[in-house]
Amino acid sequence: VSIIVPVYNVSKFIEKSIRSLFEQTFSNLEFIFVDDCTPDDSVSIIKSVLEDYPHRKNAVKIVKHEINKGLAAARNTGIQNATGLYIMHIDSDDYVEKDMISVLFEKAKEENADLVICDFYLQWQGIQKYVKQNYSTDKISFISMMLRGEALPTVWNKLIKRDLYTKNKISAVPGINYAEDLSVVPKLCYYATKIVKVDKAFIHYVQYNTTSYTKGLSEKSLKSLLNAYEVLTQFFST
């Protein structure tokens, strides 16, 4: 499994995030950190924390963008550098349960699934709320649920077979950095042969990072959202 982590301006959060990744009970992991020209010391923190996990050193790649390209491009760079059978996207201000990959991968193997969904926690400082994901075993129904806003089209709570991206030439649209998942996940689901779900929360989706994309609804982010819907309209109408 390849874990892809975009890195930009997360020095206050990244240590907790990457410790939760390096401490996964699953051993056969590849970690790809995409440095999107972060202006802070996030990359130094990654290197420092890695010293505490010598058994993970050979599994870590730090890929640096020459210029800041945004979240969508960072996710694409991660996929281009991934070699795992499955991909898991984790945002660098979030943290996860230690058995996350083990449980999701075992489910994927058992069910011969292309995509495994899980629940998550909305995480504030000292408070968390369990969020159950709406899901349908019928992929067309599930895609419809996402397009209607009844199910989340996020990449970070899904274990995804890498072939879905590569064989079908699916990537995030550079520049769509708010709701960039929306332009990707419905397409991945469309090509998936089997989508399954684990009814357990593994990801702590941090709500106290005031600089994250989801914390500011601006004209730019609304344009990104509209662009994502335009991409999907074009995809499903051809």
C-alpha positions in Angstrom: 0.0 0.0 0.0 1.3 3.4 -1.0 0.3 6.3 1.4 0.4 9.7 -0.3 0.7 12.8 1.9 0.7 16.3 0.4 2.8 18.7 2.5 2.2 22.4 2.6 2.3 24.7 5.7 1.4 22.0 8.3 4.3 22.2 10.8 1.8 22.4 13.7 0.1 19.1 12.7 2.4 16.9 10.7 4.3 15.2 13.5 1.1 13.7 15.0 0.0 12.7 11.5 3.1 10.9 10.3 3.7 9.2 13.7 0.2 7.6 13.2 1.3 6.5 9.7 4.7 5.1 10.7 3.1 3.2 13.5 0.7 1.3 11.3 0.5 -2.4 12.2 0.7 -3.1 8.4 4.3 -3.6 7.4 4.4 -3.5 3.6 3.9 0.2 3.2 5.4 3.0 1.0 5.2 6.6 2.2 5.2 9.4 -0.4 5.4 12.9 0.9 4.9 15.6 -1.8 6.5 18.8 -0.8 4.5 21.5 -2.6 7.2 24.1 -1.9 6.1 24.4 1.8 7.3 27.7 3.3 7.7 26.2 6.8 9.8 23.4 8.4 7.3 20.6 7.7 9.8 18.6 5.7 12.5 18.9 8.4 9.9 17.6 10.9 9.3 14.6 8.6 13.0 13.8 8.5 13.4 14.3 12.2 10.5 12.1 13.2 11.6 9.4 10.7 14.7 8.9 12.9 12.5 7.3 15.5 11.3 4.7 12.9 14.4 3.3 11.3 12.5 0.3 9.9 10.4 2.8 7.8 13.4 4.7 6.3 13.7 2.7 3.1 10.0 3.0 2.5 9.9 6.8 2.5 10.0 9.1 -0.6 10.0 12.9 -0.3 9.2 14.4 -3.7 9.6 18.1 -4.1 7.7 20.4 -6.6 9.9 23.1 -8.2 7.0 25.5 -7.7 3.9 25.5 -5.6 1.2 23.7 -7.7 -1.6 23.1 -5.2 -3.3 20.1 -3.7 -4.6 18.5 -6.8 -1.2 18.5 -8.5 0.4 17.2 -5.3 -2.0 14.2 -5.2 -1.2 13.5 -8.9 2.6 13.6 -8.2 2.0 11.1 -5.3 0.2 8.7 -7.6 2.9 9.0 -10.3 5.5 8.0 -7.8 3.5 5.2 -6.1 4.3 1.5 -6.7 1.8 -0.1 -4.3 -1.1 -2.3 -5.3 -3.4 0.1 -3.4 -3.2 3.8 -2.7 -4.3 5.7 0.4 -4.4 9.5 0.5 -3.9 11.1 3.9 -3.9 14.8 4.5 -1.0 16.0 6.6 -3.0 17.7 9.3 -5.1 14.5 10.0 -4.1 11.4 11.9 -5.2 7.8 11.8 -5.8 4.7 13.9 -2.8 2.3 13.9 -4.8 -0.6 12.4 -6.3 1.4 9.6 -4.3 -0.1 6.7 -4.3 -3.6 8.1 -8.1 -3.7 8.3 -8.8 -2.0 5.0 -6.3 -4.1 3.1 -7.6 -7.3 4.6 -11.1 -6.3 3.6 -9.9 -5.5 0.0 -8.2 -8.9 -0.2 -11.2 -10.8 1.2 -13.7 -9.2 -1.1 -11.4 -8.8 -4.1 -12.4 -5.1 -4.0 -11.1 -2.2 -6.0 -12.1 0.4 -3.5 -12.7 0.1 0.3 -14.5 3.0 2.2 -14.5 3.6 5.9 -16.1 6.0 8.4 -14.1 8.8 10.2 -14.1 11.1 13.1 -14.6 14.9 12.9 -11.8 15.9 15.3 -11.7 19.0 17.4 -9.2 19.6 20.3 -10.5 17.2 22.9 -13.7 16.4 21.2 -14.5 14.0 18.4 -17.7 13.1 16.5 -18.2 9.8 14.7 -19.3 10.3 11.1 -20.9 7.3 9.4 -20.5 7.2 5.6 -23.5 6.7 3.4 -22.8 3.9 0.9 -24.5 1.6 -1.6 -23.3 -1.7 -2.9 -24.6 -0.6 -6.3 -21.9 1.6 -7.8 -24.3 3.7 -9.9 -26.4 4.4 -6.9 -23.3 5.3 -4.9 -22.1 7.7 -7.6 -25.6 9.3 -7.7 -25.4 9.7 -3.9 -22.1 11.5 -4.2 -23.4 13.8 -6.9 -26.4 14.7 -4.8 -24.2 15.4 -1.8 -25.6 12.4 0.1 -22.2 10.6 0.3 -18.8 12.1 0.6 -16.6 12.0 -2.5 -13.4 12.3 -0.5 -10.2 10.3 -1.4 -8.8 10.3 2.2 -11.3 7.7 3.6 -10.9 5.2 0.8 -8.3 2.5 0.0 -8.1 2.6 -3.8 -6.5 0.2 -6.2 -3.8 2.0 -8.1 -4.8 0.4 -11.4 -8.1 2.4 -11.3 -6.0 5.6 -11.7 -3.4 4.3 -14.1 -5.4 2.1 -16.5 -8.2 4.6 -16.8 -5.9 7.7 -16.9 -7.7 9.4 -14.0 -6.1 12.3 -12.2 -7.1 15.3 -10.3 -7.5 18.5 -12.4 -4.6 20.9 -11.5 -6.0 24.1 -10.2 -9.1 22.5 -8.7 -7.8 22.5 -5.1 -11.1 22.8 -3.3 -13.3 19.8 -3.8 -10.6 18.3 -6.0 -11.8 14.8 -4.9 -15.2 15.4 -6.4 -13.6 15.5 -9.9 -11.9 12.2 -9.2 -13.8 9.8 -6.9 -17.0 9.3 -9.0 -14.8 8.4 -12.0 -12.8 5.9 -9.9 -16.1 4.4 -8.7 -17.4 4.2 -12.2 -14.5 2.0 -13.3 -14.4 -0.1 -10.1 -15.6 -3.6 -10.3 -16.4 -3.9 -6.6 -16.7 -1.3 -3.9 -17.0 -2.4 -0.2 -17.2 -0.7 3.1 -15.8 -1.2 6.6 -18.1 0.1 9.3 -15.4 1.6 11.5 -13.8 5.0 11.8 -10.0 5.2 11.3 -9.3 8.8 10.3 -9.4 11.8 12.6 -10.4 14.6 10.3 -8.9 17.6 12.1 -11.2 20.7 12.3 -8.8 23.1 14.0 -6.4 23.8 11.2 -7.6 27.2 10.2 -5.3 27.3 7.1 -6.7 24.2 5.4 -8.6 24.5 2.1 -11.9 23.4 3.6 -11.8 26.2 6.2 -12.1 29.1 3.8 -15.1 29.3 1.4 -14.0 32.0 -1.1 -14.8 32.9 -4.7 -11.8 30.9 -5.8 -13.0 27.8 -3.9 -16.6 28.1 -5.3 -15.1 28.3 -8.8 -13.1 25.1 -8.1 -16.3 23.4 -7.0 -18.1 24.5 -10.2 -15.1 23.3 -12.3 -15.3 19.9 -10.6 -18.9 19.6 -11.5 -18.2 20.6 -15.1 -15.5 17.9 -15.3 -17.9 15.3 -14.1 -20.7 16.5 -16.4 -18.3 16.1 -19.4 -17.2 12.7 -18.2 -20.7 11.2 -17.6 -22.2 12.7 -20.7 -19.7 11.2 -23.1 
